[in-house]
C-alpha cells in the first residue's frame, strides 16, 4: 500500500502486563479526536554536533517543553488544534555564550489544522512577526506532514510518504529545501487498560540544500523511530525519533545527531 505526502514522526509504547497484542487485526488509523479533547505532552530533545572550532563532549542543545493541546474545532476531515507552551527549557551546554540568545517560548500559542490522516493544512503562531508566520506557514499544504494510510492495515503492512519542502531559512534572504522519503510499518496493535493502541515504525533518507549570503549548504542523512497512536481517542500517545545529518556549509563539514521524544502525560 502506498501513499504520498509528508512528514515523519515517531513513538514508543511501554509494554505492561495488561497489554494484549492483536496479531493480524485490521485497523483504520486516524487522528480524529472529539472537539474539546485536551491532551498534555512533554517533549525532550538533545542535539549533538561535530564541527570545526567547536570541540566539546557536551550536547550542542537540549530542550524540555511541556505543551497543552486542545481540539478547538472539527470540520469534516479537518481538525483544528490550539497548542500552548506551558513551559520551555532550552540549554546550549557546548556553547554557554549562546544561552542568553535563546528566546523563552513559555506562553506561546500555535494553531494548527490537520486532516485525520495527519496532513497539515495550516499553521499559525499568535503574535509572531510576519517572517516567522511565513516560515511556519510553509509547514501547511505540502510542508512537514505525516500521512496515515487510506485503507485499513494489519500488523506487517507498510506504506510510504514523501516530503518536498521549500521555505525561506538561509541567511541573507536565501532559501532551504528538503526532501525525505519515509516508509512506515504497522508493527503491532495492542490493548492496554481497555484502550487500543497502534505502534508504527518509520525510517527514510533525508536530503537538504540551501543558499544564502553567498554561502551554499547541502546535507544528507536519515531519520527513524516509532510512533504510537491512541486509536480510541484518535490522538498521538508518543513519538520517538532519531535523525542524523552530514552537512557541508561553505566548505565546513558538520555532523549532527538529534534525538527527540514526545509523550502524552495526561
Secondary structure, 3 states (H helix, E strand, C coil): CCCCCCCCCCCCCCCCCCCEECCCCEECCCCCCCCCCEEEEEEEEEEEEEECCECCCCCCEEEEEEEEEEEEEEECCEEEEEEEEEEEEEECCCCHHHHHHCCCCCCCEEEEEEECCCCEEEEEECCCCHHHHHHHHCCCCCCCCCCCCCCCEECCCEEEEEEEEEEEEEHHHEEEEEEEEEEEEEEEEEEECCEEEEEEEEEEEEEEEEEECCEEEEEEEEEEEEEEEECCCCEEEEEEEEEEEEEEECCEEEEEEEEEEEEECC
